[in-house]
Amino acid sequence: MFDQMKKLNEMRKNAQNLQKELEMEILEVTHKGITVKLNGNMDYLALDSAGNDDEAIVDAINEASKKMKKVVEKKMRGRLGELGLNF
């Protein structure tokens, strides 16, 4: 039982560390002349629309989100692998 509690505590710490790492992961994507900047927690940090229309802005945000999801997925797989939980 103690080993299980120890492992759960370790997993919790790993999750907290990963969340901090993802917050520091910054991605800047320029798509159709619009620049979107976001972190790994999917918080949008900046948007430069350069006078473009709403549809182009939405496209740029979606493109940045897709790219960040790939970054997050890669980090998550690495962390799960460290815990012996390969997917």
N, C-alpha and C positions, 0 to 999 in steps of 0.2 A: 504494500500500500504506500509506504514512504517513497519507494522508487517511482511510482506513478505520479505522486504529488510533485516530486522533484522534476520529472519530465514535463508535467503540465506547466510548472513555473518556468522552466527553460523555454518552452514553446511560447509562453506569454511574453517573456523577455525578447525572444527572437522576433515576435510580431511587432513589438514596440520599436525595436531597433530598425526593422524593415520600414515601418511607417516613417520614422525620422529620416532614413536614407531616401525614401521616395520623395519626401518633402524637399530634399536638397537636389533631386534630379530635375534639371530644368531643360525644357525642350522649346526651341523656337522654330516655327515652321512658317515659311512664306509660300502662299498658294494664291495664284491669280492676283498678285500684287498686294495681298493682305498678309500682314505678319501677326501671328498669334504666338503668345508665350505662355506656357503653363508648366506646372510642376507635376511630379508623379502622383500626387494626391488628387490630380485632376482639377486643381485650383487654377483659374485663369489669372495670369499676372499682368498681361498687357495685350493690347489690341491696337494695331495701326491699320486703319481701313483705307487711308489715302483717298478718301472720297468715293470709294466703291459702293455699289448697291448692296442691299441687305442679303440678297441671294448669294453673292460672292463672299460676304462675311460669314454666313452660315456654312458655306462650303469649306472655307479656310478653317473654321473652328472644328468642323467634323474631321477634316484631314489631320489636324493637330491631335485630336482625341484618338484617332486610330493609331497614329504613330506612338503616342505615349502608352496606349494600352499594350502595344508590343514590348515596349521597354519594361513596363511593370510585370508583364507575364514572364519575361526572361529572368527578372530578378526573383520573382516568386518561385519559379522552377528551381533556381539555384539554391534558394533557402530551403525549400522542401527536400531537395536532394541532400543537403547537409544533415537533415533530420532523418534521412533514410526513407522518405516518403516520395519516391519518384513517380511522376505521372507522365 
